[in-house]
Amino acid sequence: MLTPPQIQFYREQGYLGVENVYSPAEVEELRRVTDEFVEKSRAVTANDAVFDLEPSHTPEMPRLRRLKDPIKQHPAYRRAILHPKVLAIVSQLIGPAIASNGNKLNLKLANVGSPVEWHQDWAFYPHTNDDLLAVGVAMDDSSLENGCLMVLPGTHRGPILDHHQDGMFVGAVTEPGFRPDGAVPILLKAGGISIHHTRLLHGSAPNLSPHARRLLLFQYCAADAWPLLPGDKPWETYAASVLQGSPVSQPRLADVPVRLPLPAAKHGGSIYENQRDLKNAIYRGVTAKT
């Protein structure tokens, strides 16, 4: 459980790092299962509904960038999103009735892990209120060298920046002159978790180290937060997404800033594809120092 100072820090800064949430045995199971999916990706030659591949992926050198919807791919991931310690922590931040609006596993494999440019999750999926957060489960130690999560503290209390380019959603901040000055890393040991508010500005650099940085990302939201995009969550889908508590048929409306991710991104499938043609990329081209 979080302490009152931790809860206050999250309210003010929009993020937390919490160590020792998953046991070494739980982490080892997640690593083993993930290795199995990397091996399966050898047979995949293009991005599909399950696998998102690094551009340099080959059958001889499998380089899986993202496993999509992992809780549907293996029971170990389903157990991880329902971990009692995580649900207890999330309950302290957004209330006891909790749903999930998404999940993914980002794999930054050694020396090749792709960056994620600066963005706000809220730009992808605005809801009727912003009691939404993402929990990142560190399957490996997360460091600056292997592309740990970087955040801009306090920005969850500010505006939603423009994520459009040439009139279309591009999945990254495109505000003229934007620079992530004052960014801080969330450094974690394997088994720890990061937590960030849906409106917090964040990103991550490429992996320039010989060490993998595999991060499970679980999106949690208050059960009374409903998506604003039409047809995004019919009742049956919504009810099935509730992890704790009961479904709610009366969404809670809050006065929060919103920009819809429309017109849709030119390149769909994942945030990596959304950001493919980003003109003002900050992390693209970053290389190891010699």
HELIX and SHEET records of a PDB file:
HELIX    1   1 PRO A    4  GLN A   13  1                                  10    
HELIX    2   2 PRO A   24  LYS A   40  1                                  17    
HELIX    3   3 SER A   41  ALA A   43  5                                   3    
HELIX    4   4 PRO A   70  LYS A   72  5                                   3    
HELIX    5   5 PRO A   75  ILE A   81  1                                   7    
HELIX    6   6 PRO A   84  ILE A   94  1                                  11    
HELIX    7   7 ASP A  121  ALA A  123  5                                   3    
HELIX    8   8 THR A  155  ARG A  157  5                                   3    
HELIX    9   9 TRP A  235  SER A  241  1                                   7    
HELIX   10  10 ILE A  271  ASN A  274  1                                   4    
SHEET    1   A 7 TYR A  15  VAL A  18  0                                        
SHEET    2   A 7 ILE A 193  HIS A 197 -1                                        
SHEET    3   A 7 LEU A 132  ALA A 138 -1                                        
SHEET    4   A 7 ARG A 213  ALA A 222 -1                                        
SHEET    5   A 7 ILE A  98  LYS A 108 -1                                        
SHEET    6   A 7 LEU A  64  LYS A  68 -1                                        
SHEET    7   A 7 PHE A  51  LEU A  53 -1                                        
SHEET    1   B 6 TYR A  15  VAL A  18  0                                        
SHEET    2   B 6 ILE A 193  HIS A 197 -1                                        
SHEET    3   B 6 LEU A 132  ALA A 138 -1                                        
SHEET    4   B 6 ARG A 213  ALA A 222 -1                                        
SHEET    5   B 6 ILE A  98  LYS A 108 -1                                        
SHEET    6   B 6 VAL A 242  GLN A 244 -1                                        
SHEET    1   C 4 VAL A 116  HIS A 119  0                                        
SHEET    2   C 4 HIS A 202  SER A 204 -1                                        
SHEET    3   C 4 LEU A 149  VAL A 151 -1                                        
SHEET    4   C 4 VAL A 184  PRO A 185 -1                                        
SHEET    1   D 2 HIS A 164  GLN A 165  0                                        
SHEET    2   D 2 MET A 168  PHE A 169 -1                                        
END                                                                             
